[in-house]
Amino acid sequence: MEVWVNGSVDKALLILKRKCVREGLFRSLTQHVAALSPGEKRRRKHAQHMTRMARSRMRQQSAEARRS
């Protein structure tokens, strides 16, 4: 990941942090720190599935609204 410094290093660090958060880097790092129980894995997998389904429903609804 690249960040260009145009003056302030502090501002470049802030931009880098935002990019890492947006791409989910910190979340994936915290998942690998400790082992998850099978139940926790199942709950996380289900939550991800529900998020994907909600996102696809929203895309479908906006596409239908554009067609109407």
PyMOL Python script that loads the backbone (N, CA, C, O; Angstrom):
from pymol import cmd

cmd.read_pdbstr("""\
ATOM      1  N   MET A   1       0.851  -1.158   0.000  1.00  0.00           N
ATOM      2  CA  MET A   1       0.000   0.000   0.000  1.00  0.00           C
ATOM      3  C   MET A   1       0.903   1.229   0.000  1.00  0.00           C
ATOM      4  O   MET A   1       1.854   1.312   0.777  1.00  0.00           O
ATOM      5  N   GLU A   2       0.602   2.164  -0.863  1.00  0.00           N
ATOM      6  CA  GLU A   2       1.439   3.357  -0.975  1.00  0.00           C
ATOM      7  C   GLU A   2       0.677   4.593  -0.526  1.00  0.00           C
ATOM      8  O   GLU A   2      -0.521   4.735  -0.766  1.00  0.00           O
ATOM      9  N   VAL A   3       1.412   5.483   0.136  1.00  0.00           N
ATOM     10  CA  VAL A   3       0.878   6.788   0.520  1.00  0.00           C
ATOM     11  C   VAL A   3       1.954   7.813   0.190  1.00  0.00           C
ATOM     12  O   VAL A   3       3.107   7.677   0.602  1.00  0.00           O
ATOM     13  N   TRP A   4       1.567   8.829  -0.548  1.00  0.00           N
ATOM     14  CA  TRP A   4       2.528   9.870  -0.909  1.00  0.00           C
ATOM     15  C   TRP A   4       2.522  10.957   0.158  1.00  0.00           C
ATOM     16  O   TRP A   4       1.464  11.370   0.631  1.00  0.00           O
ATOM     17  N   VAL A   5       3.716  11.417   0.533  1.00  0.00           N
ATOM     18  CA  VAL A   5       3.857  12.452   1.553  1.00  0.00           C
ATOM     19  C   VAL A   5       3.983  13.794   0.856  1.00  0.00           C
ATOM     20  O   VAL A   5       4.938  14.034   0.118  1.00  0.00           O
ATOM     21  N   ASN A   6       3.022  14.660   1.090  1.00  0.00           N
ATOM     22  CA  ASN A   6       3.052  16.010   0.529  1.00  0.00           C
ATOM     23  C   ASN A   6       3.190  17.014   1.658  1.00  0.00           C
ATOM     24  O   ASN A   6       2.312  17.854   1.859  1.00  0.00           O
ATOM     25  N   GLY A   7       4.270  16.932   2.382  1.00  0.00           N
ATOM     26  CA  GLY A   7       4.501  17.880   3.468  1.00  0.00           C
ATOM     27  C   GLY A   7       4.568  17.203   4.823  1.00  0.00           C
ATOM     28  O   GLY A   7       5.657  16.977   5.350  1.00  0.00           O
ATOM     29  N   SER A   8       3.437  16.882   5.382  1.00  0.00           N
ATOM     30  CA  SER A   8       3.378  16.372   6.742  1.00  0.00           C
ATOM     31  C   SER A   8       3.351  14.840   6.774  1.00  0.00           C
ATOM     32  O   SER A   8       2.548  14.201   6.095  1.00  0.00           O
ATOM     33  N   VAL A   9       4.241  14.277   7.573  1.00  0.00           N
ATOM     34  CA  VAL A   9       4.278  12.827   7.745  1.00  0.00           C
ATOM     35  C   VAL A   9       3.066  12.369   8.555  1.00  0.00           C
ATOM     36  O   VAL A   9       2.542  11.277   8.334  1.00  0.00           O
ATOM     37  N   ASP A  10       2.626  13.208   9.493  1.00  0.00           N
ATOM     38  CA  ASP A  10       1.455  12.871  10.304  1.00  0.00           C
ATOM     39  C   ASP A  10       0.212  12.707   9.435  1.00  0.00           C
ATOM     40  O   ASP A  10      -0.592  11.800   9.651  1.00  0.00           O
ATOM     41  N   LYS A  11       0.063  13.585   8.458  1.00  0.00           N
ATOM     42  CA  LYS A  11      -1.079  13.492   7.561  1.00  0.00           C
ATOM     43  C   LYS A  11      -0.989  12.228   6.705  1.00  0.00           C
ATOM     44  O   LYS A  11      -2.006  11.588   6.439  1.00  0.00           O
ATOM     45  N   ALA A  12       0.223  11.863   6.272  1.00  0.00           N
ATOM     46  CA  ALA A  12       0.414  10.640   5.492  1.00  0.00           C
ATOM     47  C   ALA A  12       0.067   9.402   6.330  1.00  0.00           C
ATOM     48  O   ALA A  12      -0.529   8.454   5.818  1.00  0.00           O
ATOM     49  N   LEU A  13       0.438   9.413   7.617  1.00  0.00           N
ATOM     50  CA  LEU A  13       0.087   8.296   8.501  1.00  0.00           C
ATOM     51  C   LEU A  13      -1.419   8.181   8.677  1.00  0.00           C
ATOM     52  O   LEU A  13      -1.958   7.076   8.721  1.00  0.00           O
ATOM     53  N   LEU A  14      -2.098   9.317   8.777  1.00  0.00           N
ATOM     54  CA  LEU A  14      -3.548   9.317   8.910  1.00  0.00           C
ATOM     55  C   LEU A  14      -4.198   8.733   7.654  1.00  0.00           C
ATOM     56  O   LEU A  14      -5.148   7.956   7.751  1.00  0.00           O
ATOM     57  N   ILE A  15      -3.693   9.101   6.488  1.00  0.00           N
ATOM     58  CA  ILE A  15      -4.220   8.568   5.229  1.00  0.00           C
ATOM     59  C   ILE A  15      -3.973   7.074   5.143  1.00  0.00           C
ATOM     60  O   ILE A  15      -4.847   6.326   4.706  1.00  0.00           O
ATOM     61  N   LEU A  16      -2.785   6.627   5.558  1.00  0.00           N
ATOM     62  CA  LEU A  16      -2.472   5.201   5.550  1.00  0.00           C
ATOM     63  C   LEU A  16      -3.414   4.425   6.466  1.00  0.00           C
ATOM     64  O   LEU A  16      -3.897   3.351   6.105  1.00  0.00           O
ATOM     65  N   LYS A  17      -3.673   4.974   7.647  1.00  0.00           N
ATOM     66  CA  LYS A  17      -4.572   4.308   8.585  1.00  0.00           C
ATOM     67  C   LYS A  17      -5.970   4.189   8.000  1.00  0.00           C
ATOM     68  O   LYS A  17      -6.605   3.142   8.132  1.00  0.00           O
ATOM     69  N   ARG A  18      -6.458   5.241   7.359  1.00  0.00           N
ATOM     70  CA  ARG A  18      -7.782   5.207   6.739  1.00  0.00           C
ATOM     71  C   ARG A  18      -7.851   4.139   5.648  1.00  0.00           C
ATOM     72  O   ARG A  18      -8.842   3.418   5.538  1.00  0.00           O
ATOM     73  N   LYS A  19      -6.790   4.043   4.845  1.00  0.00           N
ATOM     74  CA  LYS A  19      -6.762   3.032   3.793  1.00  0.00           C
ATOM     75  C   LYS A  19      -6.796   1.625   4.387  1.00  0.00           C
ATOM     76  O   LYS A  19      -7.492   0.746   3.879  1.00  0.00           O
ATOM     77  N   CYS A  20      -6.045   1.419   5.458  1.00  0.00           N
ATOM     78  CA  CYS A  20      -6.014   0.103   6.100  1.00  0.00           C
ATOM     79  C   CYS A  20      -7.379  -0.258   6.673  1.00  0.00           C
ATOM     80  O   CYS A  20      -7.816  -1.402   6.555  1.00  0.00           O
ATOM     81  N   VAL A  21      -8.049   0.697   7.287  1.00  0.00           N
ATOM     82  CA  VAL A  21      -9.376   0.450   7.851  1.00  0.00           C
ATOM     83  C   VAL A  21     -10.364   0.141   6.733  1.00  0.00           C
ATOM     84  O   VAL A  21     -11.173  -0.778   6.856  1.00  0.00           O
ATOM     85  N   ARG A  22     -10.302   0.902   5.648  1.00  0.00           N
ATOM     86  CA  ARG A  22     -11.229   0.716   4.536  1.00  0.00           C
ATOM     87  C   ARG A  22     -11.081  -0.665   3.904  1.00  0.00           C
ATOM     88  O   ARG A  22     -12.073  -1.265   3.492  1.00  0.00           O
ATOM     89  N   GLU A  23      -9.861  -1.169   3.825  1.00  0.00           N
ATOM     90  CA  GLU A  23      -9.625  -2.474   3.216  1.00  0.00           C
ATOM     91  C   GLU A  23      -9.776  -3.624   4.201  1.00  0.00           C
ATOM     92  O   GLU A  23      -9.695  -4.785   3.800  1.00  0.00           O
ATOM     93  N   GLY A  24      -9.994  -3.332   5.476  1.00  0.00           N
ATOM     94  CA  GLY A  24     -10.224  -4.379   6.462  1.00  0.00           C
ATOM     95  C   GLY A  24      -8.953  -5.041   6.956  1.00  0.00           C
ATOM     96  O   GLY A  24      -8.999  -6.170   7.446  1.00  0.00           O
ATOM     97  N   LEU A  25      -7.827  -4.371   6.840  1.00  0.00           N
ATOM     98  CA  LEU A  25      -6.552  -4.940   7.249  1.00  0.00           C
ATOM     99  C   LEU A  25      -6.505  -5.181   8.757  1.00  0.00           C
ATOM    100  O   LEU A  25      -6.066  -6.241   9.202  1.00  0.00           O
ATOM    101  N   PHE A  26      -6.956  -4.203   9.543  1.00  0.00           N
ATOM    102  CA  PHE A  26      -6.906  -4.341  10.992  1.00  0.00           C
ATOM    103  C   PHE A  26      -7.834  -5.449  11.473  1.00  0.00           C
ATOM    104  O   PHE A  26      -7.505  -6.188  12.400  1.00  0.00           O
ATOM    105  N   ARG A  27      -8.998  -5.559  10.833  1.00  0.00           N
ATOM    106  CA  ARG A  27      -9.956  -6.588  11.221  1.00  0.00           C
ATOM    107  C   ARG A  27      -9.378  -7.979  10.972  1.00  0.00           C
ATOM    108  O   ARG A  27      -9.520  -8.877  11.802  1.00  0.00           O
ATOM    109  N   SER A  28      -8.723  -8.147   9.821  1.00  0.00           N
ATOM    110  CA  SER A  28      -8.163  -9.466   9.521  1.00  0.00           C
ATOM    111  C   SER A  28      -6.990  -9.790  10.445  1.00  0.00           C
ATOM    112  O   SER A  28      -6.773 -10.955  10.777  1.00  0.00           O
ATOM    113  N   LEU A  29      -6.239  -8.788  10.859  1.00  0.00           N
ATOM    114  CA  LEU A  29      -5.134  -9.025  11.784  1.00  0.00           C
ATOM    115  C   LEU A  29      -5.647  -9.476  13.149  1.00  0.00           C
ATOM    116  O   LEU A  29      -5.072 -10.374  13.764  1.00  0.00           O
ATOM    117  N   THR A  30      -6.714  -8.860  13.616  1.00  0.00           N
ATOM    118  CA  THR A  30      -7.234  -9.246  14.927  1.00  0.00           C
ATOM    119  C   THR A  30      -7.850 -10.646  14.891  1.00  0.00           C
ATOM    120  O   THR A  30      -7.873 -11.334  15.911  1.00  0.00           O
ATOM    121  N   GLN A  31      -8.343 -11.071  13.739  1.00  0.00           N
ATOM    122  CA  GLN A  31      -8.901 -12.411  13.634  1.00  0.00           C
ATOM    123  C   GLN A  31      -7.816 -13.466  13.738  1.00  0.00           C
ATOM    124  O   GLN A  31      -8.086 -14.573  14.203  1.00  0.00           O
ATOM    125  N   HIS A  32      -6.606 -13.159  13.321  1.00  0.00           N
ATOM    126  CA  HIS A  32      -5.528 -14.136  13.328  1.00  0.00           C
ATOM    127  C   HIS A  32      -4.721 -14.133  14.622  1.00  0.00           C
ATOM    128  O   HIS A  32      -3.818 -14.955  14.779  1.00  0.00           O
ATOM    129  N   VAL A  33      -5.020 -13.236  15.543  1.00  0.00           N
ATOM    130  CA  VAL A  33      -4.271 -13.160  16.791  1.00  0.00           C
ATOM    131  C   VAL A  33      -4.581 -14.351  17.686  1.00  0.00           C
ATOM    132  O   VAL A  33      -3.672 -14.939  18.271  1.00  0.00           O
ATOM    133  N   ALA A  34      -5.850 -14.709  17.797  1.00  0.00           N
ATOM    134  CA  ALA A  34      -6.247 -15.802  18.684  1.00  0.00           C
ATOM    135  C   ALA A  34      -7.108 -16.794  17.912  1.00  0.00           C
ATOM    136  O   ALA A  34      -7.762 -16.441  16.931  1.00  0.00           O
ATOM    137  N   ALA A  35      -7.094 -18.028  18.369  1.00  0.00           N
ATOM    138  CA  ALA A  35      -7.909 -19.066  17.738  1.00  0.00           C
ATOM    139  C   ALA A  35      -9.374 -18.859  18.109  1.00  0.00           C
ATOM    140  O   ALA A  35      -9.696 -18.464  19.230  1.00  0.00           O
ATOM    141  N   LEU A  36     -10.247 -19.129  17.156  1.00  0.00           N
ATOM    142  CA  LEU A  36     -11.683 -18.985  17.395  1.00  0.00           C
ATOM    143  C   LEU A  36     -12.305 -20.336  17.693  1.00  0.00           C
ATOM    144  O   LEU A  36     -11.876 -21.368  17.178  1.00  0.00           O
ATOM    145  N   SER A  37     -13.316 -20.303  18.529  1.00  0.00           N
ATOM    146  CA  SER A  37     -14.047 -21.535  18.803  1.00  0.00           C
ATOM    147  C   SER A  37     -14.918 -21.867  17.593  1.00  0.00           C
ATOM    148  O   SER A  37     -15.237 -20.970  16.813  1.00  0.00           O
ATOM    149  N   PRO A  38     -15.302 -23.106  17.417  1.00  0.00           N
ATOM    150  CA  PRO A  38     -16.152 -23.468  16.276  1.00  0.00           C
ATOM    151  C   PRO A  38     -17.464 -22.681  16.234  1.00  0.00           C
ATOM    152  O   PRO A  38     -17.938 -22.319  15.157  1.00  0.00           O
ATOM    153  N   GLY A  39     -18.047 -22.420  17.397  1.00  0.00           N
ATOM    154  CA  GLY A  39     -19.287 -21.647  17.432  1.00  0.00           C
ATOM    155  C   GLY A  39     -19.081 -20.215  16.968  1.00  0.00           C
ATOM    156  O   GLY A  39     -19.920 -19.658  16.260  1.00  0.00           O
ATOM    157  N   GLU A  40     -17.958 -19.618  17.369  1.00  0.00           N
ATOM    158  CA  GLU A  40     -17.647 -18.251  16.967  1.00  0.00           C
ATOM    159  C   GLU A  40     -17.398 -18.190  15.459  1.00  0.00           C
ATOM    160  O   GLU A  40     -17.822 -17.242  14.796  1.00  0.00           O
ATOM    161  N   LYS A  41     -16.719 -19.189  14.924  1.00  0.00           N
ATOM    162  CA  LYS A  41     -16.490 -19.241  13.469  1.00  0.00           C
ATOM    163  C   LYS A  41     -17.826 -19.296  12.736  1.00  0.00           C
ATOM    164  O   LYS A  41     -18.025 -18.610  11.733  1.00  0.00           O
ATOM    165  N   ARG A  42     -18.737 -20.118  13.247  1.00  0.00           N
ATOM    166  CA  ARG A  42     -20.051 -20.261  12.631  1.00  0.00           C
ATOM    167  C   ARG A  42     -20.825 -18.940  12.679  1.00  0.00           C
ATOM    168  O   ARG A  42     -21.452 -18.549  11.694  1.00  0.00           O
ATOM    169  N   ARG A  43     -20.781 -18.256  13.824  1.00  0.00           N
ATOM    170  CA  ARG A  43     -21.488 -16.986  13.959  1.00  0.00           C
ATOM    171  C   ARG A  43     -20.920 -15.932  13.016  1.00  0.00           C
ATOM    172  O   ARG A  43     -21.672 -15.186  12.388  1.00  0.00           O
ATOM    173  N   ARG A  44     -19.598 -15.870  12.916  1.00  0.00           N
ATOM    174  CA  ARG A  44     -18.981 -14.889  12.019  1.00  0.00           C
ATOM    175  C   ARG A  44     -19.304 -15.184  10.567  1.00  0.00           C
ATOM    176  O   ARG A  44     -19.585 -14.269   9.793  1.00  0.00           O
ATOM    177  N   LYS A  45     -19.267 -16.456  10.193  1.00  0.00           N
ATOM    178  CA  LYS A  45     -19.576 -16.852   8.828  1.00  0.00           C
ATOM    179  C   LYS A  45     -21.019 -16.489   8.490  1.00  0.00           C
ATOM    180  O   LYS A  45     -21.300 -15.996   7.398  1.00  0.00           O
ATOM    181  N   HIS A  46     -21.932 -16.735   9.430  1.00  0.00           N
ATOM    182  CA  HIS A  46     -23.341 -16.407   9.218  1.00  0.00           C
ATOM    183  C   HIS A  46     -23.520 -14.889   9.094  1.00  0.00           C
ATOM    184  O   HIS A  46     -24.284 -14.426   8.247  1.00  0.00           O
ATOM    185  N   ALA A  47     -22.831 -14.122   9.919  1.00  0.00           N
ATOM    186  CA  ALA A  47     -22.934 -12.665   9.866  1.00  0.00           C
ATOM    187  C   ALA A  47     -22.423 -12.140   8.526  1.00  0.00           C
ATOM    188  O   ALA A  47     -23.020 -11.233   7.947  1.00  0.00           O
ATOM    189  N   GLN A  48     -21.326 -12.703   8.033  1.00  0.00           N
ATOM    190  CA  GLN A  48     -20.809 -12.298   6.727  1.00  0.00           C
ATOM    191  C   GLN A  48     -21.802 -12.630   5.625  1.00  0.00           C
ATOM    192  O   GLN A  48     -22.002 -11.841   4.702  1.00  0.00           O
ATOM    193  N   HIS A  49     -22.424 -13.804   5.723  1.00  0.00           N
ATOM    194  CA  HIS A  49     -23.412 -14.209   4.740  1.00  0.00           C
ATOM    195  C   HIS A  49     -24.590 -13.233   4.728  1.00  0.00           C
ATOM    196  O   HIS A  49     -25.046 -12.816   3.663  1.00  0.00           O
ATOM    197  N   MET A  50     -25.073 -12.876   5.902  1.00  0.00           N
ATOM    198  CA  MET A  50     -26.207 -11.967   5.988  1.00  0.00           C
ATOM    199  C   MET A  50     -25.850 -10.586   5.433  1.00  0.00           C
ATOM    200  O   MET A  50     -26.685  -9.937   4.804  1.00  0.00           O
ATOM    201  N   THR A  51     -24.625 -10.141   5.661  1.00  0.00           N
ATOM    202  CA  THR A  51     -24.178  -8.857   5.133  1.00  0.00           C
ATOM    203  C   THR A  51     -24.148  -8.889   3.613  1.00  0.00           C
ATOM    204  O   THR A  51     -24.606  -7.953   2.958  1.00  0.00           O
ATOM    205  N   ARG A  52     -23.607  -9.971   3.050  1.00  0.00           N
ATOM    206  CA  ARG A  52     -23.557 -10.102   1.591  1.00  0.00           C
ATOM    207  C   ARG A  52     -24.962 -10.140   0.997  1.00  0.00           C
ATOM    208  O   ARG A  52     -25.222  -9.520  -0.035  1.00  0.00           O
ATOM    209  N   MET A  53     -25.865 -10.866   1.649  1.00  0.00           N
ATOM    210  CA  MET A  53     -27.233 -10.968   1.138  1.00  0.00           C
ATOM    211  C   MET A  53     -27.940  -9.609   1.190  1.00  0.00           C
ATOM    212  O   MET A  53     -28.652  -9.244   0.253  1.00  0.00           O
ATOM    213  N   ALA A  54     -27.748  -8.867   2.272  1.00  0.00           N
ATOM    214  CA  ALA A  54     -28.365  -7.548   2.392  1.00  0.00           C
ATOM    215  C   ALA A  54     -27.830  -6.614   1.315  1.00  0.00           C
ATOM    216  O   ALA A  54     -28.582  -5.837   0.728  1.00  0.00           O
ATOM    217  N   ARG A  55     -26.540  -6.693   1.061  1.00  0.00           N
ATOM    218  CA  ARG A  55     -25.922  -5.856   0.040  1.00  0.00           C
ATOM    219  C   ARG A  55     -26.482  -6.189  -1.343  1.00  0.00           C
ATOM    220  O   ARG A  55     -26.770  -5.292  -2.136  1.00  0.00           O
ATOM    221  N   SER A  56     -26.634  -7.486  -1.624  1.00  0.00           N
ATOM    222  CA  SER A  56     -27.165  -7.871  -2.937  1.00  0.00           C
ATOM    223  C   SER A  56     -28.630  -7.466  -3.065  1.00  0.00           C
ATOM    224  O   SER A  56     -29.062  -7.072  -4.149  1.00  0.00           O
ATOM    225  N   ARG A  57     -29.405  -7.555  -1.981  1.00  0.00           N
ATOM    226  CA  ARG A  57     -30.797  -7.107  -2.015  1.00  0.00           C
ATOM    227  C   ARG A  57     -30.886  -5.620  -2.309  1.00  0.00           C
ATOM    228  O   ARG A  57     -31.736  -5.181  -3.085  1.00  0.00           O
ATOM    229  N   MET A  58     -29.998  -4.839  -1.681  1.00  0.00           N
ATOM    230  CA  MET A  58     -29.991  -3.392  -1.914  1.00  0.00           C
ATOM    231  C   MET A  58     -29.657  -3.087  -3.376  1.00  0.00           C
ATOM    232  O   MET A  58     -30.277  -2.213  -3.981  1.00  0.00           O
ATOM    233  N   ARG A  59     -28.685  -3.800  -3.946  1.00  0.00           N
ATOM    234  CA  ARG A  59     -28.331  -3.597  -5.350  1.00  0.00           C
ATOM    235  C   ARG A  59     -29.498  -3.948  -6.258  1.00  0.00           C
ATOM    236  O   ARG A  59     -29.770  -3.240  -7.228  1.00  0.00           O
ATOM    237  N   GLN A  60     -30.185  -5.036  -5.949  1.00  0.00           N
ATOM    238  CA  GLN A  60     -31.341  -5.455  -6.750  1.00  0.00           C
ATOM    239  C   GLN A  60     -32.445  -4.401  -6.699  1.00  0.00           C
ATOM    240  O   GLN A  60     -33.026  -4.055  -7.728  1.00  0.00           O
ATOM    241  N   GLN A  61     -32.732  -3.895  -5.509  1.00  0.00           N
ATOM    242  CA  GLN A  61     -33.789  -2.912  -5.352  1.00  0.00           C
ATOM    243  C   GLN A  61     -33.451  -1.623  -6.089  1.00  0.00           C
ATOM    244  O   GLN A  61     -34.325  -1.010  -6.702  1.00  0.00           O
ATOM    245  N   SER A  62     -32.185  -1.207  -6.032  1.00  0.00           N
ATOM    246  CA  SER A  62     -31.816   0.043  -6.732  1.00  0.00           C
ATOM    247  C   SER A  62     -31.865  -0.162  -8.238  1.00  0.00           C
ATOM    248  O   SER A  62     -32.223   0.761  -8.969  1.00  0.00           O
ATOM    249  N   ALA A  63     -31.511  -1.362  -8.724  1.00  0.00           N
ATOM    250  CA  ALA A  63     -31.598  -1.641 -10.153  1.00  0.00           C
ATOM    251  C   ALA A  63     -33.049  -1.637 -10.611  1.00  0.00           C
ATOM    252  O   ALA A  63     -33.358  -1.114 -11.681  1.00  0.00           O
ATOM    253  N   GLU A  64     -33.948  -2.217  -9.808  1.00  0.00           N
ATOM    254  CA  GLU A  64     -35.366  -2.221 -10.155  1.00  0.00           C
ATOM    255  C   GLU A  64     -35.942  -0.804 -10.132  1.00  0.00           C
ATOM    256  O   GLU A  64     -36.790  -0.468 -10.958  1.00  0.00           O
ATOM    257  N   ALA A  65     -35.497   0.008  -9.211  1.00  0.00           N
ATOM    258  CA  ALA A  65     -35.979   1.379  -9.131  1.00  0.00           C
ATOM    259  C   ALA A  65     -35.519   2.177 -10.357  1.00  0.00           C
ATOM    260  O   ALA A  65     -36.259   3.022 -10.859  1.00  0.00           O
ATOM    261  N   ARG A  66     -34.317   1.915 -10.832  1.00  0.00           N
ATOM    262  CA  ARG A  66     -33.828   2.611 -12.027  1.00  0.00           C
ATOM    263  C   ARG A  66     -34.607   2.188 -13.265  1.00  0.00           C
ATOM    264  O   ARG A  66     -34.823   3.001 -14.163  1.00  0.00           O
ATOM    265  N   ARG A  67     -35.033   0.925 -13.327  1.00  0.00           N
ATOM    266  CA  ARG A  67     -35.799   0.453 -14.468  1.00  0.00           C
ATOM    267  C   ARG A  67     -37.199   1.039 -14.517  1.00  0.00           C
ATOM    268  O   ARG A  67     -37.764   1.222 -15.596  1.00  0.00           O
ATOM    269  N   SER A  68     -37.758   1.335 -13.351  1.00  0.00           N
ATOM    270  CA  SER A  68     -39.151   1.826 -13.298  1.00  0.00           C
ATOM    271  C   SER A  68     -39.265   3.271 -13.703  1.00  0.00           C
ATOM    272  O   SER A  68     -40.364   3.826 -13.710  1.00  0.00           O
TER     273      SER A  68
END
""", "prot")
cmd.dss("prot")
cmd.show_as("cartoon", "prot")
cmd.util.cbc("prot")
cmd.orient("prot")
